[in-house]
Amino acid sequence: MNATHAEAPAPLRARFRDGGAQALPDYELLELILFSARPRGDVKPLAKALLKQFGSFAQVIHAEESALR
């Protein structure tokens, strides 16, 4: 059975739970955060675009709200 978008984060959550943040690449950490705001649809492209624009997970998290729009 194929995972739906609603089910897609389950493996990410499990890897995060079992291995901590170091078990996931930055884009997957962002996916976990973004999914809580956008539970439907693929957030991977957005996560990767944010990392490309800001350079790192930390810089995305610390970015001003206006820069994220």
N, C-alpha and C positions, 0 to 999 in steps of 0.2 A: 504494500500500500504506500502510495506517495504521501509525504507529509504536506499538510496545508500550511499556508502562511501562519495560521494561528498556532500550529504545532512546531513550526520550524525552530523557534528558540530553545525548545526542550534540550536538545543535545548541547547547545551552548551553555545553558544554565547548569546542566550536569557537569560539564567540564570545568566551569567556573567554580561550582560547589566543591568538586573533588580535588581540583588542582590550584585553585586561586587564580588571581589575575594573570600570573605568569604562564598559565596554561593556555591562554588565548592571545592571538595577535591583536594589536590595537584596534583594527577594524571590527573584530568580533566583540570586543568590549563595548565599542560604540554601538554596535548593533543591539546589544542587550539594553543599553540605555535608551536608544531611539525607539525600540520596540514598545517600551512602556508608554511612549507618547503617541506612537503610530502603530497600534496593534494589528493593523491590516495592511498588507502590502510588503514588498521587499525593501528593507532599509539598508541593505548592503551597499547599493550604489551611493546613497547619501553618506554613509559612514566613510566610504573610500574617498568621496569628494571632499568631505570635511578634513580628512587627514592630509590630502593633497594640498588643500588650501592653507591649512594652519601648520602642518609639518609634524605634529605629534598628538597623541592622545591628551597629554597634559595641556597643550596649547588650545585644543578644542574645548576642553572642560573649563579652562580659565578665560576663554574668549568673552569679550563683551557681548551682550545680547544683540546689540545693533550690528555687530560684525557677523553674527550668525544668520541674519535675515537675508 
